[in-house]
Amino acid sequence: MTTLAQLMQNVADHSSLPLYQQLQRALRAAIDQRLFGPEEALPAERQLATDLSVSRITVRKAIDGLVDEGLLVRRPGSGNFINTRIEKNFAKLTSFSEDMRARGRNPRSVWLKRSEGTVSPEEALRLRLSPGAPVYRFNRIRYADDVPMCLEYATIVASCLPSLDAVQVSMYDALEQAGNRPVRALQRLSALLLNAEQATLLQAREGDAGLQVERLGFLRDGRAVEFCRSYFRGDMYDFVAELSTS
């Protein structure tokens, strides 16, 4: 709490914002600096008000704003908690690693399989390749910090990467270095229940809600480069998209 008070004082020293917005900034900074652990509860609003010498109305207004932003989640009868759910913009083509780093999380992978071979009938159809065309396959568990977020099964046209070992942390980084990063993609989202194997790998329970995302990525000249099927934990991910009438 001393550190949070110090953060709030630092904000106040350089800001003419209303008090509740100063508290919001201090809480955002505390979350970014991981003063609170994943899904950890904030101190009670009454305690925050006392420790920071502000009114409970100020505390409530600040927390309401952070709940609206998705940084906090309010659980009636339990308190206010750090929200560990990830929002993925379904309309923006970014990699898992980029999404995690943008949220201050550390992306990493555990490899299930890395292999080279020739296209399966489904891959040939999706990637518009001739039978026997060479591809690389990358199967892995994707983590944000130490939390497993999704299972990723990706097939890449072999001519778009210099070698199987070119992919280390980020597949899109490797494709970009090779001059073959997708510039557009078709994505399909569907709900499913995790089977026993998926649940074990994702540290979930069999039958838990999950999300399946299929992505087909294209180069600027229209060639398909990537076919990826991913399985996300339903309790960790939200997919959002901005809609308009134009």
C-alpha positions as CSV (number, residue, x, y, z in Angstrom):
1,M,0.0,0.0,0.0
2,T,2.9,2.3,0.7
3,T,4.0,1.9,-3.0
4,L,0.5,2.6,-4.2
5,A,0.4,5.7,-2.1
6,Q,3.7,6.8,-3.5
7,L,2.5,6.2,-7.1
8,M,-0.6,8.2,-6.4
9,Q,1.6,11.0,-4.9
10,N,3.8,11.0,-8.0
11,V,0.7,11.3,-10.2
12,A,-0.7,14.1,-8.1
13,D,2.6,16.0,-8.2
14,H,2.5,16.2,-12.0
15,S,-1.2,16.4,-12.7
16,S,-4.2,18.6,-12.4
17,L,-6.6,15.7,-13.0
18,P,-9.6,15.1,-10.7
19,L,-8.7,13.0,-7.7
20,Y,-10.5,9.9,-9.0
21,Q,-8.6,10.0,-12.2
22,Q,-5.3,10.4,-10.3
23,L,-6.2,7.2,-8.4
24,Q,-7.1,5.4,-11.6
25,R,-3.6,6.3,-13.0
26,A,-1.9,5.1,-9.8
27,L,-3.9,1.8,-9.9
28,R,-3.0,1.3,-13.6
29,A,0.6,1.9,-12.8
30,A,0.4,-0.6,-9.9
31,I,-1.1,-3.2,-12.1
32,D,1.5,-2.6,-14.9
33,Q,4.3,-2.9,-12.3
34,R,2.6,-6.1,-11.0
35,L,2.2,-4.9,-7.4
36,F,-0.9,-7.1,-7.5
37,G,-0.6,-10.7,-8.6
38,P,-2.9,-12.4,-11.2
39,E,-6.5,-12.5,-10.0
40,E,-5.4,-10.9,-6.7
41,A,-8.1,-8.9,-5.0
42,L,-7.5,-5.2,-4.4
43,P,-7.8,-4.0,-0.8
44,A,-11.3,-3.3,0.2
45,E,-12.7,0.1,-1.0
46,R,-13.0,1.3,2.6
47,Q,-9.4,0.3,3.3
48,L,-8.2,2.1,0.1
49,A,-10.0,5.2,1.1
50,T,-8.5,5.2,4.6
51,D,-4.9,4.4,3.5
52,L,-4.9,6.9,0.7
53,S,-6.9,9.6,2.6
54,V,-9.6,9.9,-0.1
55,S,-13.3,9.4,0.1
56,R,-15.0,6.1,-0.7
57,I,-16.9,7.9,-3.5
58,T,-13.5,8.7,-5.1
59,V,-12.4,5.1,-4.7
60,R,-15.6,3.7,-6.1
61,K,-15.5,6.1,-9.1
62,A,-11.9,5.2,-9.9
63,I,-12.6,1.5,-9.7
64,D,-15.8,1.8,-11.8
65,G,-13.7,3.3,-14.6
66,L,-11.1,0.5,-14.4
67,V,-13.9,-2.1,-14.4
68,D,-15.3,-0.5,-17.6
69,E,-11.8,-0.7,-19.2
70,G,-11.5,-4.3,-18.3
71,L,-8.5,-4.0,-16.1
72,L,-10.5,-5.0,-13.0
73,V,-13.4,-7.3,-12.5
74,R,-16.0,-6.8,-9.7
75,R,-17.2,-10.0,-8.0
76,P,-20.2,-9.2,-5.8
77,G,-19.6,-10.3,-2.3
78,S,-15.9,-10.9,-2.9
79,G,-14.4,-7.6,-4.0
80,N,-12.5,-6.2,-6.9
81,F,-9.9,-8.4,-8.7
82,I,-7.2,-8.0,-11.3
83,N,-8.7,-9.2,-14.6
84,T,-6.4,-11.8,-16.2
85,R,-8.6,-12.2,-19.3
86,I,-7.1,-11.2,-22.6
87,E,-9.0,-9.2,-25.1
88,K,-7.9,-10.0,-28.7
89,N,-9.0,-7.6,-31.5
90,F,-10.4,-10.0,-34.0
91,A,-10.2,-7.4,-36.7
92,K,-6.4,-6.8,-36.3
93,L,-3.8,-9.2,-37.7
94,T,-1.2,-9.5,-34.9
95,S,0.7,-12.4,-33.4
96,F,0.2,-14.0,-30.0
97,S,3.6,-12.7,-28.9
98,E,2.7,-9.1,-30.0
99,D,-0.6,-9.3,-28.2
100,M,1.0,-10.5,-24.9
101,R,3.8,-8.0,-25.0
102,A,1.3,-5.2,-25.6
103,R,-0.3,-6.2,-22.3
104,G,2.9,-6.4,-20.4
105,R,2.9,-10.2,-20.4
106,N,5.8,-12.4,-21.3
107,P,5.0,-14.7,-24.2
108,R,6.7,-18.1,-24.4
109,S,6.0,-21.5,-25.9
110,V,6.4,-25.2,-25.1
111,W,6.9,-27.1,-28.3
112,L,4.8,-30.2,-28.8
113,K,6.1,-30.9,-32.3
114,R,8.2,-29.2,-35.1
115,S,8.3,-31.1,-38.3
116,E,8.6,-30.8,-42.1
117,G,6.6,-32.8,-44.6
118,T,4.2,-32.5,-47.4
119,V,0.7,-31.1,-47.4
120,S,-2.3,-33.1,-46.2
121,P,-5.4,-33.0,-48.4
122,E,-7.0,-30.4,-46.1
123,E,-3.8,-28.2,-46.0
124,A,-3.5,-28.4,-49.8
125,L,-7.1,-27.2,-50.2
126,R,-6.7,-24.4,-47.6
127,L,-3.3,-23.2,-48.8
128,R,-4.1,-23.7,-52.5
129,L,-1.0,-25.9,-52.9
130,S,-0.4,-28.8,-55.2
131,P,-0.2,-32.3,-53.7
132,G,3.2,-33.1,-52.4
133,A,4.1,-29.4,-51.7
134,P,6.6,-29.0,-48.8
135,V,5.4,-27.4,-45.6
136,Y,6.6,-26.9,-42.0
137,R,4.4,-27.7,-39.0
138,F,4.6,-26.0,-35.6
139,N,2.6,-27.4,-32.7
140,R,3.0,-25.7,-29.4
141,I,1.4,-24.5,-26.1
142,R,1.4,-20.7,-25.9
143,Y,1.9,-19.1,-22.5
144,A,1.4,-15.7,-21.1
145,D,3.9,-15.5,-18.2
146,D,3.3,-19.0,-16.6
147,V,-0.3,-19.4,-17.7
148,P,-1.1,-21.7,-20.7
149,M,-3.4,-19.7,-22.9
150,C,-3.8,-21.7,-26.1
151,L,-2.8,-24.7,-28.2
152,E,-1.5,-23.7,-31.7
153,Y,-1.2,-26.0,-34.7
154,A,0.3,-24.0,-37.6
155,T,1.2,-25.1,-41.1
156,I,3.5,-22.8,-43.0
157,V,4.4,-23.0,-46.7
158,A,8.0,-24.2,-46.6
159,S,9.2,-21.7,-49.3
160,C,8.3,-18.8,-47.0
161,L,10.8,-19.7,-44.3
162,P,14.5,-20.4,-44.6
163,S,14.4,-23.4,-42.3
164,L,12.3,-25.2,-39.7
165,D,14.6,-23.7,-37.0
166,A,13.8,-20.1,-38.1
167,V,10.8,-20.0,-35.8
168,Q,11.8,-19.5,-32.1
169,V,9.4,-17.4,-30.1
170,S,7.3,-15.7,-32.7
171,M,6.3,-17.3,-36.0
172,Y,5.3,-13.9,-37.4
173,D,8.7,-12.4,-36.5
174,A,10.4,-15.2,-38.4
175,L,8.1,-14.7,-41.4
176,E,8.7,-11.0,-41.3
177,Q,12.5,-11.5,-41.3
178,A,12.0,-13.7,-44.4
179,G,9.9,-11.0,-46.1
180,N,6.8,-13.2,-45.9
181,R,4.6,-11.9,-43.1
182,P,0.9,-12.2,-43.8
183,V,-0.8,-8.9,-44.5
184,R,-4.4,-10.1,-44.3
185,A,-6.2,-13.2,-43.0
186,L,-9.5,-14.9,-42.9
187,Q,-10.4,-16.1,-39.4
188,R,-13.2,-18.3,-38.2
189,L,-14.2,-18.4,-34.5
190,S,-16.3,-21.3,-33.0
191,A,-17.1,-22.5,-29.5
192,L,-16.2,-26.0,-28.3
193,L,-15.8,-28.0,-25.1
194,L,-12.2,-29.0,-24.4
195,N,-11.5,-32.7,-24.7
196,A,-9.3,-34.6,-22.3
197,E,-6.0,-34.0,-24.1
198,Q,-6.6,-30.3,-24.7
199,A,-7.7,-29.8,-21.1
200,T,-4.6,-31.5,-19.7
201,L,-2.3,-29.4,-21.9
202,L,-4.1,-26.1,-21.0
203,Q,-4.3,-27.0,-17.3
204,A,-8.1,-26.9,-17.5
205,R,-10.8,-29.5,-16.9
206,E,-12.3,-31.7,-19.5
207,G,-15.5,-30.2,-20.8
208,D,-14.5,-26.6,-19.9
209,A,-15.6,-24.0,-22.5
210,G,-13.0,-23.3,-25.2
211,L,-12.7,-21.3,-28.4
212,Q,-11.4,-22.6,-31.7
213,V,-9.9,-20.1,-34.1
214,E,-8.9,-21.0,-37.7
215,R,-6.8,-18.5,-39.5
216,L,-5.7,-18.5,-43.1
217,G,-3.0,-15.9,-43.7
218,F,-2.2,-14.3,-47.1
219,L,0.8,-12.4,-48.6
220,R,0.4,-9.1,-50.4
221,D,0.4,-10.9,-53.8
222,G,-2.6,-13.1,-52.7
223,R,-0.7,-16.3,-52.0
224,A,-1.6,-18.2,-48.8
225,V,1.3,-18.6,-46.4
226,E,-0.2,-19.9,-43.2
227,F,-3.0,-22.2,-42.0
228,C,-3.4,-22.2,-38.2
229,R,-5.9,-23.8,-35.9
230,S,-5.7,-22.7,-32.3
231,Y,-7.6,-23.7,-29.2
232,F,-8.0,-21.1,-26.5
233,R,-9.1,-21.4,-22.9
234,G,-12.6,-19.9,-22.7
235,D,-11.9,-18.5,-19.2
236,M,-8.9,-16.5,-20.4
237,Y,-9.8,-15.0,-23.8
238,D,-12.3,-12.6,-25.2
239,F,-12.4,-11.8,-28.9
240,V,-13.6,-8.4,-29.8
241,A,-14.2,-6.6,-33.1
242,E,-15.2,-3.0,-33.9
243,L,-18.3,-2.8,-36.2
244,S,-19.5,0.1,-38.2
245,T,-22.3,0.7,-40.8
246,S,-19.8,1.8,-43.5
